[in-house]
Amino acid sequence: MRAWWIWMVAGALVCAGYPLLPDGGLTPVVVYNGFGVLAFAAVVAGIRRHRPAAARGWWVFAAGLISYVCADVVYEVSGLVLGEHPSPYWDDLIYFSAYPVLLAGLLMISRGRGRREPAGLIDAAIIAAGAGLVFWVLVIQPTLGEQGIPLVQRLVKAGYPTFDVLLCAVVTRLISRPGPRVAGRWLLAFGCALNFTGDVVWSLTDRDDSYSDTLTHSCFILAYAMWAGAALHPSMARIGHRAATVPRFRRGRLLLLGGVTMTAPAVLFLQGARGEVINWPAIGVGAVLLFLLVLTRLAGFVGQTQRQAAELEELAMRDDLTGLANRRRFELRLRAAVAAGSPQVCLLDLNGFKRVNDRHGHAVGDHLLVAVAARLSSELPGEGLLARMGGDEFALLLADASAAEGDAVIDRLAGALRRPFAVDGHELLVSAAIGVADGADPVEVLRRADVAMYAAKTSQARFRRYAVELDDRADEEARLGAELRSALDAGQFHLVYQPIVALPDGRIRYVEALVRWGRRSPAAFIPVAERNGLIVELGEWILRAACDQFVAWQAGYGDRAPERISVNVSARQLAEPGFAGVVADALARAGMDPSSLIVEVTETAVFGGGVAVAAVEELHRMGVRIALDDFGTGHSSLGLLQTVPVDVLKVDKSFVDNLALAGRHAVIATALIQVSDGLGLTAVAEGVETAEQAALLHDLGYRFAQGYHFGRPVSQPAFDGVEVPAR
């Protein structure tokens, strides 16, 4: 960067000081041509130092530059030796040899290593055509028509503006090509513009007078400075990098091209205003050429817009992860298929996919989905439309298949999924619950397939085809699953609260929050929610509603409010990533102390350890109390007390029912209270239904109990006979 600054400052000083040098001496010749040689050396140094993407183009450009400088030297030497500047002469031959090399280098630099951009080339051609028309009418044709000058001299004089037109096109290509807008690129373009300006000024005046003019020399010196500065600037390495975009009709480009198309009428008006003979053939050819080029450019623009629209539509209809069709495309195709006939629709839901995510991480889970999509696609060469509907659910649409043909395809897919998947070094086994349906309504056929899929999941069948009985009798769980989703969206659930009292006085100390849905028993819908995953969303709602209600009771009852509230948490919730964060957020939103919340988990939920136990430990560290529900009926109750942080043991109702009878039930109940007291835990006896059971439990040492004897679950328990409206 330092070398670039030094060079640019030196170039500016030389350019500013050159007009002050005495005319006609050797000093201006040495300064002018010496600076050209230094510019060539600077370009070579920049190429070797920065190693640009378009290195070959830069070397060709450097060769054209030194040829250009050599032509300048020959011109100056011939003037000093001969005392005049003959035309044409050897310097003209060298200039005409240097221009194509210079232009080829610029074109290679502007093109870089990326793909060719026809739109950019057409833009350059439009500008070249407009400039060419102006030069032809105002410069080239008048020059060629000067009868007092030899033909060769006229051709030479017309050749320079011709090369200038080409230079104009290349510069346009350089600055319009997509790519990084770096300083080196603009310096290169400005250098070309200055050289172009100098040539234009010279071509419009007498050669002997203008070429010796110091201001024109200053213009060329500044062009050398810009070119060499572009090569020395660090950004030159990025000129010519592959562009990710194509030229677009930005406002500046549109104004430029629009202005160029007006060159034909502008030249026409100019010749008319000057009283000249209008050059109808040249203006006509130029106008037609510009029209055709602009028409071609617009056609390309329209085609590009249509391609981009098609690509956007394709992206909007494709699943990003698997590359399959997404739900939107599937539903659109399903509508069309239903309008034309009665298609077969299959829904596939992977079994055990959540365990893969929990055990191996979501990255492995994503790769598994990609592998499943690939295998399913390989089993369906040109058969139907396979889509990912979201999560681990896939769908297949067979538009023209009969029921028997659909069953055959589904059976083949089910067999393919039974083979293990090799994913990231793991051998993973997954299966799928598959439901198949047909119908004349797209919404209904999807619902039927969903019902059949849940039926397959419940019955562990290879796949299930929808039948009316699935809605009416045989698979109530499948229908419940769909209704659960609707009920959750519609807010049809509510909470009731069962008191947990102190013995022997029966004063309410805690409450347990229980969910209700109309007249349905929780035993009917909770297991369904566990299996279909809705328990996660439902459980979060229960948790938040219970915390809000507890805070309302604290504000309304004061010291008479319950000390804690208990919420049941399922194994599926504990396995959900970030569950402890959900609890923390619910407590924070309600403004509730973590120690006031009791999370009840079953022994089965935490028996396997892993993610569930980690979640329980995190909750315990937050200050939330942990209760083992239905204690004594699980896998290894006493062992769990050593591995899981527990504060409360809820003794199962089965040990309380026959407590009044002498025997093992009384012995177990006695042992459990002793274990609790020995470990410093709180024991709560569940299912107390009589005063006799309550008295016996108190005699055994129990200080907390719950059951119908003390109160059934209600929306608003009565604390000391005073009721505060529920939230």
Salt bridges, closest charged atoms under 4 A:
GLU76 OE2 - HIS217 NE2 3.66
ASP91 OD2 - ARG207 NH2 2.82
ASP92 OD1 - ARG207 NH2 2.92
GLU117 OE2 - ARG115 NE 3.34
ASP123 OD2 - ARG253 NH1 2.19
ASP123 OD1 - ARG297 NE 2.61
GLU276 OE2 - ARG274 NH2 2.92
GLU314 OE2 - ARG318 NH1 3.74
GLU314 OE1 - ARG329 NH2 2.91
ASP319 OD1 - ARG388 NH1 3.13
GLU331 OE2 - ARG327 NH1 3.52
ASP349 OD2 - LYS457 NZ 2.83
ASP358 OD2 - LYS354 NZ 3.61
GLU379 OE1 - ARG412 NE 3.72
GLU383 OE2 - ARG412 NH2 2.73
ASP407 OD1 - ARG465 NH2 2.80
ASP411 OD1 - ARG462 NE 2.78
ASP424 OD2 - HIS367 ND1 2.60
ASP438 OD2 - ARG465 NH1 3.87
GLU444 OE2 - ARG447 NH2 3.02
GLU444 OE2 - ARG448 NE 3.08
ASP471 OD2 - ARG447 NH2 2.98
ASP475 OD2 - ARG464 NH2 3.24
GLU476 OE2 - ARG479 NH2 2.31
GLU477 OE1 - ARG531 NH2 2.39
GLU483 OE2 - ARG479 NH1 2.61
GLU483 OE1 - ARG520 NH2 3.04
ASP489 OD1 - ARG485 NH2 2.63
GLU512 OE1 - LYS650 NZ 2.99
GLU537 OE2 - ARG485 NH2 2.99
GLU540 OE2 - ARG544 NH2 3.08
GLU563 OE2 - ARG509 NE 2.68
GLU576 OE1 - LYS354 NZ 2.95
ASP585 OD2 - ARG544 NH2 2.80
ASP585 OD2 - ARG589 NE 2.89
GLU600 OE2 - LYS650 NZ 2.75
ASP647 OD1 - HIS620 NE2 3.23
ASP657 OD1 - LYS653 NZ 2.80
GLU686 OE2 - LYS650 NZ 3.75
GLU689 OE2 - LYS653 NZ 3.68
